[in-house]
Amino acid sequence: MSKNPIFCAVDTVDVGAARNLVGKVSGLVGGVKLGLEFFTANGCDGVRRVMDGADLPLFIDLKFHDIPNTAAGAVRGISCLAPAFFTIHAGGGAAMMKAAVDAAEGKSKVLAVTILTSLSESDMAPMGIAGSVADQVKRLADLARASGVDGLVCSPHEVAMLRKHLGSDMALMVPGIRPKGSAADDQARTLTPAEALKVGADYLVIGRPITAAADPAVAARAILDSLTESV
């Protein structure tokens, strides 16, 4: 592999614990993901404190979804953190996605969320969505690409379909990743890290299999080694 594709999802709101975790896995992961729960508890200052001194890319996963002007303002609001990636909801529509891309000014990669990995086929009809999860993912992927978005957040089980449909134009950031023997937790659609890369994922979001391990560094190393052995 030419790069480490693992983004460790930090799943605590405690700044000290998050800093400690990042220190333990530094050098074993390719980046750090901080999400909505952490951000609402600690804001930009908390993110800075966690990332201070960490030579790792930041993926800030806030899933902006609002009218175009508000979404653009939110993007400008996090620009001081210099994230490598941030997320918006593709369901916000073309105008909102274009506004977010423009506000990013090419300094951060914009990732559009298609269908949350906690959702399954049985959730589609009650939400008023016609067709399967894959149908909706493809529709939203087309809309995101036309809106200038850099990549997608998608389930492992949509990666092969999206690669065939979109080619290599868009980066694929993939949550719902569980090493062999790990619990699925609240992810309805999962693959192992090696399986996800094999079908075309670019980046793997891995949280609890690392963060809940007795030794996060050992867990991260084992996952990284499993990827190296699979190439």
Secondary structure as UniProt FT lines:
FT   STRAND          6..9
FT   HELIX           15..25
FT   TURN            27..28
FT   STRAND          31..35
FT   HELIX           36..51
FT   TURN            52..53
FT   STRAND          58..64
FT   HELIX           68..78
FT   HELIX           79..81
FT   STRAND          85..89
FT   HELIX           90..92
FT   HELIX           94..104
FT   TURN            105..106
FT   STRAND          109..113
FT   TURN            117..118
FT   HELIX           121..123
FT   HELIX           125..127
FT   HELIX           133..146
FT   TURN            147..148
FT   STRAND          151..153
FT   HELIX           156..166
FT   TURN            167..168
FT   STRAND          171..174
FT   TURN            180..181
FT   TURN            185..186
FT   HELIX           193..198
FT   TURN            199..200
FT   STRAND          203..206
FT   HELIX           208..211
FT   HELIX           216..230
//
